[in-house]
Amino acid sequence: MSPQLQAAFDALCGIVLGKDRQLRLAVACLLARGHLLIEDIPGVGKTTLALALSKVFGLHFQRVQFTSDLLPADILGVSIYEPATGAFRFHPGPIFAQVVLADEINRASPKTQSALLEAMEERQVTSEGATRALPEPFFVVATQNPSEQIGTFPLPESQLDRFLMRISLGYPPAQAERRLLMESERRDLLANTPAALEPEQMLALQQQVQTIRTSPALIDYLMALIDATRRHPGLRQGLSPRAGLALRRCAQAWALLENHSGVIPEDVQAVFVAVAGHRLSAVESDRAIVIAEEILASVAIP
């Protein structure tokens, strides 16, 4: 990891305690120009993680609290008539930020959820016939409550596929939780945390990810993993070609974090479950992650 990235990662680890692997996955997702879905119970640090990413990387942050009565215009923005000028002026919504936290995304209706689709995929917003580009870098961090909780609308497969990775934070280790109880509030620490990178530096790193070499043998390994998901009897459907591209891009980002000049199988293994788990449709709905781990363990490295 470069000194700049290491400084940023160390700062993140000082805010979100005991979650080094999840933080590394989140940074890899940002480097790969993807979007991150965090699924977990309330109170384990999902919002703090999104705030920490924006603060440490010097990115403009906006938060949208998703509720059942939220409308697409509340996210995208709206044109308002101004009598002084006799014309309509577009007032951009919170989507026009470099890091957008979509908090409790599955509490909004499917119509409102779909308002994010174009923004996440095309990095632009079309409103009232006009197309407006979103800032770069553009990174959506969505939090999702467990589907068994009251008042949630499950994300459809097309929406899940827009997220490059899905992670879960879980409870912190005992030592980390002890530090949390003894130290200042994490938001207070965030307020005094300087940015380790500038947005231009993050854009340069994102471009560098695309130059990380993937050898023909590594592509064979990726194809073997993808084929295994399509043949597994416990899955209704396997990974799509778009998911394969996402897996390669995430492996390249992980290789950059590990200072590898080219992607190696360990880089693919590190990100496979986070990339594939939410894209697999299992016969038994709660076994997708387990099957992804089984596939990873069973496919031989060429």
LINJO-V31112 format. One record per residue. N is the residue number from 0. RES is the residue in one letter. SS is DSSP state (alpha for helix, beta for strand, coil for the rest). D_LAST is the distance of its C-alpha to the last C-alpha in Angstrom with 2 decimals. Layout:
# LINJO-V31112
N&RES&SS&D_LAST  N&RES&SS&D_LAST
This chain:
# LINJO-V31112
0&M&coil&26.62  1&S&coil&29.52  2&P&alpha&33.01  3&Q&alpha&34.13  4&L&alpha&31.26  5&Q&alpha&31.66  6&A&alpha&35.36  7&A&alpha&34.76  8&F&alpha&32.30  9&D&alpha&34.79  10&A&alpha&37.53  11&L&alpha&35.61  12&C&alpha&34.99  13&G&alpha&38.74  14&I&alpha&39.56  15&V&coil&37.02  16&L&coil&36.89  17&G&coil&34.20  18&K&coil&31.58  19&D&alpha&29.42  20&R&alpha&26.10  21&Q&alpha&27.82  22&L&alpha&29.46  23&R&alpha&26.28  24&L&alpha&24.84  25&A&alpha&28.18  26&V&alpha&28.19  27&A&alpha&24.66  28&C&alpha&25.98  29&L&alpha&29.00  30&L&alpha&27.09  31&A&coil&24.96  32&R&coil&28.31  33&G&coil&27.84  34&H&coil&30.15  35&L&beta&30.01  36&L&beta&31.22  37&I&beta&32.40  38&E&beta&33.36  39&D&coil&35.51  40&I&coil&39.04  41&P&coil&41.76  42&G&coil&42.45  43&V&coil&39.12  44&G&coil&38.93  45&K&alpha&37.34  46&T&alpha&40.12  47&T&alpha&40.25  48&L&alpha&36.58  49&A&alpha&37.28  50&L&alpha&40.42  51&A&alpha&38.71  52&L&alpha&36.01  53&S&alpha&38.79  54&K&alpha&40.99  55&V&alpha&38.53  56&F&coil&37.15  57&G&coil&40.68  58&L&coil&40.22  59&H&coil&43.00  60&F&beta&42.76  61&Q&beta&44.26  62&R&beta&44.21  63&V&beta&44.88  64&Q&beta&45.93  65&F&coil&45.01  66&T&coil&47.75  67&S&coil&48.84  68&D&coil&51.46  69&L&coil&49.31  70&L&coil&49.56  71&P&alpha&47.20  72&A&alpha&49.88  73&D&alpha&49.72  74&I&alpha&46.19  75&L&alpha&46.42  76&G&beta&50.03  77&V&beta&53.24  78&S&beta&55.95  79&I&beta&59.36  80&Y&beta&62.69  81&E&beta&64.54  82&P&coil&68.30  83&A&coil&68.82  84&T&coil&66.79  85&G&coil&67.20  86&A&beta&63.48  87&F&beta&60.35  88&R&beta&57.98  89&F&beta&54.39  90&H&beta&53.69  91&P&beta&49.94  92&G&coil&48.43  93&P&coil&46.14  94&I&coil&43.05  95&F&coil&44.04  96&A&coil&42.49  97&Q&coil&39.35  98&V&beta&38.35  99&V&beta&39.61  100&L&beta&39.66  101&A&beta&39.95  102&D&beta&41.28  103&E&coil&41.11  104&I&alpha&39.88  105&N&alpha&40.02  106&R&alpha&43.78  107&A&coil&44.54  108&S&coil&45.07  109&P&alpha&42.42  110&K&alpha&44.58  111&T&alpha&44.40  112&Q&alpha&40.69  113&S&coil&40.12  114&A&alpha&42.06  115&L&alpha&39.01  116&L&alpha&36.72  117&E&alpha&37.83  118&A&alpha&38.02  119&M&alpha&34.47  120&E&alpha&32.92  121&E&alpha&35.25  122&R&coil&36.58  123&Q&beta&40.06  124&V&beta&42.87  125&T&beta&45.21  126&S&beta&48.57  127&E&coil&51.79  128&G&coil&50.53  129&A&beta&49.37  130&T&beta&45.79  131&R&beta&45.29  132&A&beta&42.26  133&L&coil&40.96  134&P&coil&40.66  135&E&coil&37.56  136&P&coil&35.51  137&F&coil&35.79  138&F&beta&34.18  139&V&beta&35.07  140&V&beta&34.76  141&A&beta&35.79  142&T&beta&36.72  143&Q&beta&36.88  144&N&coil&38.79  145&P&coil&37.55  146&S&coil&38.43  147&E&coil&40.79  148&Q&coil&43.13  149&I&coil&46.30  150&G&coil&46.54  151&T&coil&42.93  152&F&coil&41.58  153&P&coil&37.90  154&L&coil&35.83  155&P&coil&34.81  156&E&alpha&31.23  157&S&alpha&32.00  158&Q&alpha&33.22  159&L&alpha&30.36  160&D&coil&27.90  161&R&coil&29.77  162&F&coil&28.65  163&L&coil&25.40  164&M&beta&25.17  165&R&beta&27.13  166&I&beta&27.81  167&S&coil&30.38  168&L&coil&32.36  169&G&coil&34.03  170&Y&coil&36.74  171&P&coil&36.64  172&P&coil&36.35  173&A&alpha&39.81  174&Q&alpha&40.11  175&A&alpha&39.17  176&E&alpha&41.63  177&R&alpha&44.29  178&R&alpha&43.89  179&L&alpha&44.20  180&L&alpha&47.46  181&M&alpha&48.85  182&E&coil&48.03  183&S&coil&49.29  184&E&coil&48.18  185&R&alpha&44.83  186&R&alpha&46.54  187&D&alpha&49.02  188&L&alpha&46.27  189&L&alpha&44.64  190&A&alpha&47.97  191&N&coil&48.03  192&T&coil&44.40  193&P&coil&44.20  194&A&coil&41.54  195&A&coil&38.85  196&L&coil&37.78  197&E&coil&39.54  198&P&alpha&38.37  199&E&alpha&37.98  200&Q&alpha&35.61  201&M&alpha&33.49  202&L&alpha&33.42  203&A&alpha&32.30  204&L&alpha&29.43  205&Q&alpha&28.38  206&Q&alpha&28.40  207&Q&alpha&26.39  208&V&alpha&23.57  209&Q&coil&23.21  210&T&coil&22.74  211&I&coil&19.69  212&R&beta&17.02  213&T&coil&13.82  214&S&coil&11.65  215&P&alpha&10.36  216&A&alpha&6.65  217&L&alpha&7.93  218&I&alpha&9.84  219&D&alpha&7.22  220&Y&alpha&6.25  221&L&alpha&10.05  222&M&alpha&10.82  223&A&alpha&9.08  224&L&alpha&11.16  225&I&alpha&14.10  226&D&alpha&14.09  227&A&alpha&14.13  228&T&alpha&17.19  229&R&alpha&18.87  230&R&alpha&18.62  231&H&coil&19.62  232&P&coil&23.17  233&G&coil&24.40  234&L&beta&23.98  235&R&beta&26.48  236&Q&beta&24.27  237&G&coil&20.82  238&L&coil&19.82  239&S&coil&21.51  240&P&alpha&20.41  241&R&alpha&22.50  242&A&alpha&20.66  243&G&alpha&17.36  244&L&alpha&19.24  245&A&alpha&20.59  246&L&alpha&17.27  247&R&alpha&16.19  248&R&alpha&19.68  249&C&alpha&19.76  250&A&alpha&16.56  251&Q&alpha&18.31  252&A&alpha&21.43  253&W&alpha&19.88  254&A&alpha&18.45  255&L&alpha&22.05  256&L&alpha&23.45  257&E&coil&21.29  258&N&coil&22.28  259&H&coil&18.81  260&S&coil&19.19  261&G&beta&15.89  262&V&coil&13.77  263&I&coil&11.19  264&P&alpha&9.19  265&E&alpha&12.45  266&D&alpha&14.47  267&V&alpha&13.00  268&Q&alpha&13.48  269&A&alpha&16.97  270&V&alpha&18.19  271&F&alpha&16.54  272&V&alpha&19.46  273&A&alpha&22.11  274&V&alpha&20.96  275&A&alpha&20.17  276&G&coil&22.75  277&H&coil&25.83  278&R&coil&24.41  279&L&coil&23.58  280&S&beta&26.55  281&A&beta&26.66  282&V&coil&29.11  283&E&coil&30.34  284&S&alpha&30.76  285&D&alpha&30.22  286&R&alpha&26.81  287&A&alpha&24.61  288&I&alpha&23.52  289&V&alpha&22.96  290&I&alpha&20.80  291&A&alpha&18.69  292&E&alpha&18.22  293&E&alpha&17.46  294&I&alpha&14.73  295&L&alpha&13.17  296&A&alpha&13.47  297&S&alpha&12.33  298&V&coil&9.07  299&A&coil&6.16  300&I&coil&3.84  301&P&coil&0.00
